[in-house]
Amino acid sequence: MKFSVIIATLNRVEEPLLMLDSLVGQTYKNFEVILVDQNEDGKLDKHIKTYKDKFPLKHIKTEIKGASNARNTGINKSIGEILTFPDDDCEFYESFLEEINNHFNNSKNDGILITTKDKYDGTAISILMSSKAQKITKKNVLKTVIEAGIIVKSKKLDGVLFDPEMGVGSPTSPYWSDEGPDLILRLLEKGLDFEFCPQFYMFHPNPVRVYNEKTAIRSFRYGKGRGYLLKKHNFGFLSILYYLLIYMVGMLKGILMLNTKMFKYFRKGFQGRYEGYFLSK
Protein backbone atom coordinates (compact mmCIF):
# COMPACT_ATOMS: atom_id res chain seq x y z
CA MET A 1 0.00 0.00 0.00
CA LYS A 2 1.12 3.56 -0.63
CA PHE A 3 1.55 5.80 2.39
CA SER A 4 1.04 9.54 2.63
CA VAL A 5 3.14 10.90 5.49
CA ILE A 6 1.54 14.23 6.39
CA ILE A 7 3.72 16.57 8.46
CA ALA A 8 2.51 19.94 9.72
CA THR A 9 5.34 22.26 10.73
CA LEU A 10 5.82 25.75 12.16
CA ASN A 11 8.78 27.57 13.75
CA ARG A 12 11.13 24.60 13.52
CA VAL A 13 14.02 23.64 11.24
CA GLU A 14 16.21 20.97 12.80
CA GLU A 15 13.33 18.80 13.99
CA PRO A 16 11.45 18.40 10.69
CA LEU A 17 14.76 17.72 8.94
CA LEU A 18 15.41 14.85 11.36
CA MET A 19 11.94 13.53 10.55
CA LEU A 20 12.74 13.68 6.83
CA ASP A 21 16.10 11.97 7.44
CA SER A 22 14.27 9.08 9.10
CA LEU A 23 12.17 8.68 5.96
CA VAL A 24 15.22 8.48 3.71
CA GLY A 25 16.26 5.26 5.44
CA GLN A 26 12.90 3.48 5.36
CA THR A 27 13.04 -0.12 4.20
CA TYR A 28 9.59 0.34 2.64
CA LYS A 29 9.75 2.86 -0.20
CA ASN A 30 6.15 3.20 -1.41
CA PHE A 31 5.30 6.50 0.21
CA GLU A 32 4.94 10.20 -0.40
CA VAL A 33 5.65 13.02 2.04
CA ILE A 34 3.40 16.04 2.34
CA LEU A 35 5.09 18.79 4.32
CA VAL A 36 2.56 21.49 5.18
CA ASP A 37 4.72 24.51 5.96
CA GLN A 38 3.09 27.30 8.00
CA ASN A 39 6.27 29.39 8.24
CA GLU A 40 6.13 32.83 6.65
CA ASP A 41 9.89 33.37 6.28
CA GLY A 42 10.85 30.43 4.06
CA LYS A 43 13.21 29.06 6.67
CA LEU A 44 12.85 25.51 5.35
CA ASP A 45 13.09 26.22 1.63
CA LYS A 46 16.81 25.73 1.08
CA HIS A 47 16.86 22.57 3.17
CA ILE A 48 13.88 20.87 1.53
CA LYS A 49 15.47 20.84 -1.92
CA THR A 50 17.96 18.15 -0.86
CA TYR A 51 15.15 15.67 -0.16
CA LYS A 52 13.17 15.95 -3.38
CA ASP A 53 15.40 13.47 -5.21
CA LYS A 54 15.18 10.94 -2.35
CA PHE A 55 11.41 10.44 -2.19
CA PRO A 56 8.22 12.08 -3.55
CA LEU A 57 7.84 15.28 -1.55
CA LYS A 58 5.09 17.87 -1.73
CA HIS A 59 6.18 21.06 0.03
CA ILE A 60 2.94 22.96 0.56
CA LYS A 61 3.05 26.47 1.98
CA THR A 62 0.03 27.87 3.73
CA GLU A 63 -0.74 31.11 5.52
CA ILE A 64 -3.52 29.43 7.49
CA LYS A 65 -2.25 28.50 10.93
CA GLY A 66 -3.24 25.59 13.11
CA ALA A 67 -2.22 21.94 13.22
CA SER A 68 -5.71 20.74 12.24
CA ASN A 69 -5.89 23.07 9.26
CA ALA A 70 -2.45 21.89 8.12
CA ARG A 71 -3.32 18.21 8.44
CA ASN A 72 -6.58 18.75 6.55
CA THR A 73 -4.62 20.45 3.76
CA GLY A 74 -2.34 17.42 3.67
CA ILE A 75 -5.27 15.01 3.54
CA ASN A 76 -6.79 16.88 0.60
CA LYS A 77 -3.47 16.79 -1.30
CA SER A 78 -2.67 13.14 -0.53
CA ILE A 79 -2.83 10.16 -2.90
CA GLY A 80 -1.80 7.41 -0.50
CA GLU A 81 -3.98 4.54 0.66
CA ILE A 82 -2.69 4.90 4.22
CA LEU A 83 -2.38 8.26 5.99
CA THR A 84 -0.12 8.96 8.94
CA PHE A 85 0.35 12.25 10.81
CA PRO A 86 3.68 12.39 12.70
CA ASP A 87 4.53 15.58 14.57
CA ASP A 88 7.33 17.54 12.95
CA ASP A 89 9.66 16.53 15.78
CA CYS A 90 8.97 12.79 15.49
CA GLU A 91 11.19 10.19 13.80
CA PHE A 92 10.45 6.75 12.32
CA TYR A 93 12.71 3.74 12.90
CA GLU A 94 13.91 2.13 9.65
CA SER A 95 11.33 -0.65 9.34
CA PHE A 96 8.39 1.43 10.58
CA LEU A 97 6.45 1.78 7.33
CA GLU A 98 7.21 -1.82 6.36
CA GLU A 99 5.80 -3.11 9.65
CA ILE A 100 2.70 -0.94 9.39
CA ASN A 101 2.15 -2.06 5.79
CA ASN A 102 2.40 -5.71 6.84
CA HIS A 103 -0.14 -5.11 9.60
CA PHE A 104 -2.72 -3.65 7.24
CA ASN A 105 -2.14 -6.46 4.74
CA ASN A 106 -2.97 -8.98 7.46
CA SER A 107 -5.82 -7.25 9.27
CA LYS A 108 -9.22 -5.78 8.58
CA ASN A 109 -8.65 -2.62 10.63
CA ASP A 110 -9.79 0.65 9.12
CA GLY A 111 -7.04 2.29 11.12
CA ILE A 112 -4.71 1.82 14.04
CA LEU A 113 -3.34 3.98 16.83
CA ILE A 114 0.25 3.72 17.98
CA THR A 115 2.34 5.27 20.72
CA THR A 116 5.49 7.39 21.00
CA LYS A 117 8.78 6.58 22.73
CA ASP A 118 11.93 8.35 23.76
CA LYS A 119 14.65 7.75 21.17
CA TYR A 120 17.38 7.19 23.73
CA ASP A 121 15.89 5.12 26.53
CA GLY A 122 12.81 3.63 24.87
CA THR A 123 10.37 4.76 27.54
CA ALA A 124 6.83 5.76 26.60
CA ILE A 125 6.36 9.52 26.37
CA SER A 126 2.91 9.61 27.96
CA ILE A 127 2.51 7.74 31.22
CA LEU A 128 -1.26 8.03 30.79
CA MET A 129 -1.30 5.98 27.58
CA SER A 130 -2.29 2.33 27.85
CA SER A 131 0.35 -0.34 27.22
CA LYS A 132 -2.13 -3.04 26.14
CA ALA A 133 -3.40 -3.77 22.65
CA GLN A 134 -7.14 -3.25 22.47
CA LYS A 135 -10.02 -2.28 20.25
CA ILE A 136 -10.65 1.44 20.52
CA THR A 137 -13.95 2.57 21.98
CA LYS A 138 -15.30 5.75 23.50
CA LYS A 139 -14.39 4.39 26.93
CA ASN A 140 -10.67 4.04 26.21
CA VAL A 141 -10.12 6.69 23.53
CA LEU A 142 -8.39 9.11 25.92
CA LYS A 143 -5.88 6.40 26.88
CA THR A 144 -5.12 5.24 23.36
CA VAL A 145 -5.28 8.18 20.97
CA ILE A 146 -2.73 10.89 20.24
CA GLU A 147 -2.69 12.84 17.00
CA ALA A 148 0.76 11.66 15.91
CA GLY A 149 -0.31 8.05 16.44
CA ILE A 150 -3.25 8.05 14.03
CA ILE A 151 -2.78 5.81 10.98
CA VAL A 152 -5.88 5.34 8.84
CA LYS A 153 -6.99 4.12 5.43
CA SER A 154 -7.64 7.25 3.40
CA LYS A 155 -10.82 6.02 1.70
CA LYS A 156 -12.36 5.30 5.11
CA LEU A 157 -12.28 8.99 6.07
CA ASP A 158 -14.98 9.66 3.50
CA GLY A 159 -14.75 13.42 3.94
CA VAL A 160 -14.25 13.42 7.73
CA LEU A 161 -11.43 15.81 8.66
CA PHE A 162 -9.81 17.19 11.78
CA ASP A 163 -11.97 19.83 13.47
CA PRO A 164 -10.22 23.17 12.71
CA GLU A 165 -11.72 24.57 15.91
CA MET A 166 -9.53 22.16 17.88
CA GLY A 167 -5.79 21.63 18.03
CA VAL A 168 -2.56 23.53 18.60
CA GLY A 169 -2.34 26.90 16.91
CA SER A 170 -5.99 27.27 15.91
CA PRO A 171 -6.38 30.91 14.81
CA THR A 172 -10.10 31.00 15.59
CA SER A 173 -10.54 28.85 18.70
CA PRO A 174 -9.14 28.48 22.24
CA TYR A 175 -9.42 24.66 22.23
CA TRP A 176 -5.79 23.73 21.60
CA SER A 177 -5.89 19.97 22.14
CA ASP A 178 -7.68 16.64 21.60
CA GLU A 179 -8.35 17.03 17.90
CA GLY A 180 -7.10 13.44 17.53
CA PRO A 181 -9.55 11.80 19.95
CA ASP A 182 -12.29 13.98 18.44
CA LEU A 183 -11.52 12.69 14.94
CA ILE A 184 -11.45 9.06 16.08
CA LEU A 185 -14.71 9.42 18.01
CA ARG A 186 -16.45 10.80 14.94
CA LEU A 187 -15.08 7.94 12.83
CA LEU A 188 -16.19 5.39 15.42
CA GLU A 189 -19.68 6.86 15.17
CA LYS A 190 -19.58 6.07 11.45
CA GLY A 191 -18.82 2.44 12.25
CA LEU A 192 -15.08 2.34 11.58
CA ASP A 193 -12.86 -0.18 13.36
CA PHE A 194 -9.68 1.01 15.09
CA GLU A 195 -7.17 -0.94 17.13
CA PHE A 196 -4.56 0.36 19.56
CA CYS A 197 -1.25 -1.32 18.64
CA PRO A 198 1.46 -0.37 21.17
CA GLN A 199 3.91 -2.74 19.47
CA PHE A 200 4.31 0.00 16.87
CA TYR A 201 5.71 3.38 17.84
CA MET A 202 7.56 6.40 16.60
CA PHE A 203 10.22 8.38 18.37
CA HIS A 204 9.34 11.71 19.94
CA PRO A 205 11.40 13.99 22.21
CA ASN A 206 10.63 13.43 25.86
CA PRO A 207 9.41 16.78 27.21
CA VAL A 208 10.64 17.75 30.65
CA ARG A 209 7.83 19.41 32.57
CA VAL A 210 8.76 22.75 34.02
CA TYR A 211 6.46 25.20 35.71
CA ASN A 212 6.65 28.69 34.25
CA GLU A 213 4.45 31.22 32.48
CA LYS A 214 4.72 29.45 29.13
CA THR A 215 3.70 26.04 30.44
CA ALA A 216 0.89 27.59 32.49
CA ILE A 217 -0.58 29.12 29.32
CA ARG A 218 -0.21 25.74 27.59
CA SER A 219 -1.94 24.03 30.52
CA PHE A 220 -4.89 26.38 30.16
CA ARG A 221 -5.21 26.00 26.39
CA TYR A 222 -4.82 22.22 26.42
CA GLY A 223 -7.17 21.98 29.38
CA LYS A 224 -9.79 23.96 27.54
CA GLY A 225 -9.53 21.54 24.64
CA ARG A 226 -10.01 18.56 26.94
CA GLY A 227 -13.05 20.10 28.61
CA TYR A 228 -14.53 20.98 25.23
CA LEU A 229 -13.99 17.42 23.95
CA LEU A 230 -15.73 15.93 26.98
CA LYS A 231 -18.73 18.19 26.44
CA LYS A 232 -18.81 17.81 22.65
CA HIS A 233 -18.99 14.03 22.90
CA ASN A 234 -21.24 13.83 25.95
CA PHE A 235 -18.81 12.08 28.29
CA GLY A 236 -20.86 13.14 31.28
CA PHE A 237 -20.28 14.96 34.55
CA LEU A 238 -18.20 12.23 36.19
CA SER A 239 -15.61 12.48 33.41
CA ILE A 240 -15.03 16.21 33.80
CA LEU A 241 -15.08 15.80 37.58
CA TYR A 242 -12.26 13.26 37.30
CA TYR A 243 -10.05 15.64 35.33
CA LEU A 244 -10.88 18.59 37.58
CA LEU A 245 -9.93 16.53 40.66
CA ILE A 246 -6.55 15.68 39.12
CA TYR A 247 -5.76 19.39 38.83
CA MET A 248 -7.14 20.15 42.27
CA VAL A 249 -4.66 17.61 43.65
CA GLY A 250 -1.91 19.35 41.67
CA MET A 251 -2.88 22.73 43.13
CA LEU A 252 -2.83 21.27 46.65
CA LYS A 253 0.60 19.79 46.01
CA GLY A 254 1.86 23.19 44.85
CA ILE A 255 0.55 24.78 48.06
CA LEU A 256 2.15 22.15 50.29
CA MET A 257 5.47 22.47 48.47
CA LEU A 258 5.27 26.29 48.54
CA ASN A 259 5.75 26.19 44.77
CA THR A 260 3.75 29.06 43.31
CA LYS A 261 4.65 28.16 39.70
CA MET A 262 3.39 24.61 40.17
CA PHE A 263 0.21 25.92 41.76
CA LYS A 264 -0.38 28.29 38.84
CA TYR A 265 0.22 25.51 36.30
CA PHE A 266 -2.46 23.31 37.84
CA ARG A 267 -4.80 26.24 38.53
CA LYS A 268 -4.69 27.24 34.86
CA GLY A 269 -5.22 23.61 33.84
CA PHE A 270 -8.23 23.41 36.16
CA GLN A 271 -9.57 26.69 34.81
CA GLY A 272 -9.17 25.55 31.21
CA ARG A 273 -10.98 22.27 31.77
CA TYR A 274 -13.76 24.00 33.68
CA GLU A 275 -14.27 26.64 31.00
CA GLY A 276 -13.98 24.17 28.15
CA TYR A 277 -16.70 21.96 29.61
CA PHE A 278 -19.08 24.34 31.35
CA LEU A 279 -18.72 27.55 29.35
CA SER A 280 -18.28 26.35 25.77
CA LYS A 281 -21.24 26.42 23.41
N, C-alpha and C positions, 0 to 999 in steps of 0.2 A: 504494500500500500504506500501511496505517496503521502508524506507529511508536509504540513505547513507549520513552520515554527514562527509564531507571531510574538514579536518582542516590542513592547512599548518602552520608550526611553526618554528621559529628560534630565538635564543637568549632570550627566555622567559621561565620561570618556573611557577610562581604564576598564571599568566593569563591563560595559557591553562588548568591548573588544575581547575580553577574556571569554565571554559567552560565545562570541563568534569563533574564537580559537578552538573552543571545545567542539564546535560543529565541524571544523576542518578535519578533525581526527576520527569522526564517526565511522564505525565499521559498516553501517547501513547508509547508502548514499542517495536513496530515492527521497529527497526532501527539497523543499524551497524554504528560504528565510524571508520573512516580511518584517523589516525593521521600521517601525512607525516612530519617526523622529519629531519630537515636539520642541526641540531646541530652535531658537530664533537666530542664533549666531553662526550656524554652520560648523560647529566645533567638531562634528564627526566626519565631515565631508572628505577630507584628505585621507582619513584612515580607512574609510569604507571601500575606497577604490581597490585596495589590495585584496579584498575578499571576493570580488565579483568574478574572478577567473577560477575560484575554488569551489563555488557552489552557486546555484541560482539565488540571486539576492535582489529583492525589491526594496529599495530605500525610499520610503514614502515620507515626505515632509508634510506636517500639518500644523496650522496655527491654533487648532482647537485643542485645549488642554484637557487633561483627565485620563486616567488609566483606562477607564471603561470606554471612553470615546476612541482612544487609540486602538484598543483591542477590537472594537467593532469595525473600525476602518480596516484592520488587518483581516478580519473575517470576510469582509466584502471583497477584498482583493485576492483572497486565497483560492487556490485550485487543488489543494491537497484533499485526500480522503480522510485524513486524521489531522485534527488541529491540536496544538499544544501552545501554552501561554507562559513560558518561563519569564520571571522577572529579569530585568536587564542586568542584575548582578548575580544571576544563577550561572551554573555550569553543568553540562552533561558529562558523565563518564563515557568512555569510548564506545561501549556496546549498548548504550541507552536506547537509541532508536531501534536497533536490531531486536532488543529484548521486548520492547513495546510492540513492535510489528508482529513478533511471534505470538505474543499474548492475544492480539486481536485476531490473528489467523486461527487461533485455537479456542476462541470463546465467542459467545453471542452477546457480549456486553455492548451497549451503545456507547459507553464511555467508562473511563476509570479515573480514580483519584489517587494520587501518589503523595509522598511526603518529601521533606527536604532535610538534608543532613549537613553538618559541618564538614568541610573538605579535609580538615586535618585530623580530627579525632573521631569522626564518624557518628557523633551523637546527634540525635534528632533536635532540630531547631526549636520546635514548639513542644513543651512538656505537656500541653493540653491535648495534643493529637493522640488518637488511639494508636496502638501498636499491633492490633489484630485485624486480619483481613475480614471484611464483612460487606454485605449488601447495604447500600446507602439508602437511608430512609430519613424522614423528617426528624425522627428521634435522635439520630446520631450525626446529622449533617454538620453540626458545629464542632464535632470531634474528628471529622474526616475530610473536610473540604477547606482548601486554601486555593486562592486564585492560580498561583503558579503550578499547582498540582492537577489542574483540570486537563484531561486529554479526552477528546470526544470525536466521534465520527461526524464529519461536516454535514452530511445530508440529514442527520438526525436533528440538527438544530432547527431546520425548517422555519427560518426567519426569526427565531428567538435569539436575542442579543443580550449583552450585558446592559444593565440599567444605567444610563448615563447620569442619573441622579445619585448614584452610589459609587464609591471608590475614591482612591487617593487622587487629589488634584482636580476634582470636579469643579468647574468654574461657576456652576449654577446652584450647587447644593452643599449643605454642611455635613452630609452623611458619607464620611471618607473611609468606609470599610464595608466588608461583608458582601461585596458585589458577586463574589464567587458562590457562597452558599445561596444567595438569592437566585442566581442563574440556575443552579442545580435544582433547587426547590421548584422552580417554574418548569423545568424539564421533567422532573419526577411527576408533576401534575399532568403532564402530557403522556405519561405512561412509559417513559424511557427507563432503561435499566442501567444503573451505575454500580460499580464495585470499588471498594477501597482496597488498594493493593500496596501495602507498605513494603513489599519486597522490592518495589521499584522506587527510585528516589532521584533527586537532582541535588547538586551541591548549592548551598546558599550561605553567605556569611553569617556567622553567629553573632547577633547583636548583643552588646553588653548594655544592660539597662542602667541608665543613670537618671537621676532626678534633677531636672533643671527646667527652665522656662520652655525650652523647645519640646521636651518630652511631655510636659504637662499639657501643652497645646495639642500634641498628637493624641494624648490620652483622651482629651475631650472630643476631638473630631472622630476618632475611632470608636469611642464609646457611643457617640451619637448615632453612628452607623449601626452598631449592634442593637441599640434600643429600637431604631427604626425598623431593622430587619425583623425583630421579634414581634413588633406590632403589625407590620405589613403581612406577615405570614401567620398571624393569629396563634402565636405560641402560648399565650395565656399569661395570667398574672404571676403564677409561680415561677415561670421562667425569668421574667424581669426581676422578680424579687431575689432569685438566686444570684444574678449578676450584680445587683445592687448590694447585697450582703457581702460579696467578695470585696467590693471596694470600700465598704464600711469597715471591714476588718483591716484593710490596708491603711485607712485613715487612723484607726485606733493604734495600729503598730507605729505609725509615724509620730503620733502623740507620745506614746510610751518611750520611744527612742529619741524624743526631742529633735526629730528630723523634720524641719518645716518643709523642705523640698519634697520629701516623700509624702508628707501629708497632702501637699498641694497636688501632687501627681494623682493620688487616689481620689481626692475631692473632685478634681476636674473630670476624672473618669466616671465617678458617680454622677456628677452633674450631666455629663454627656449622655449616659445611658438613660437617666431620668427624662431628660428633655426629648431624646430620640423616641422614647416609648410613649410618654404621656402628652407631649406637646406637639408632636408631628401630626400632620393632617392625614 
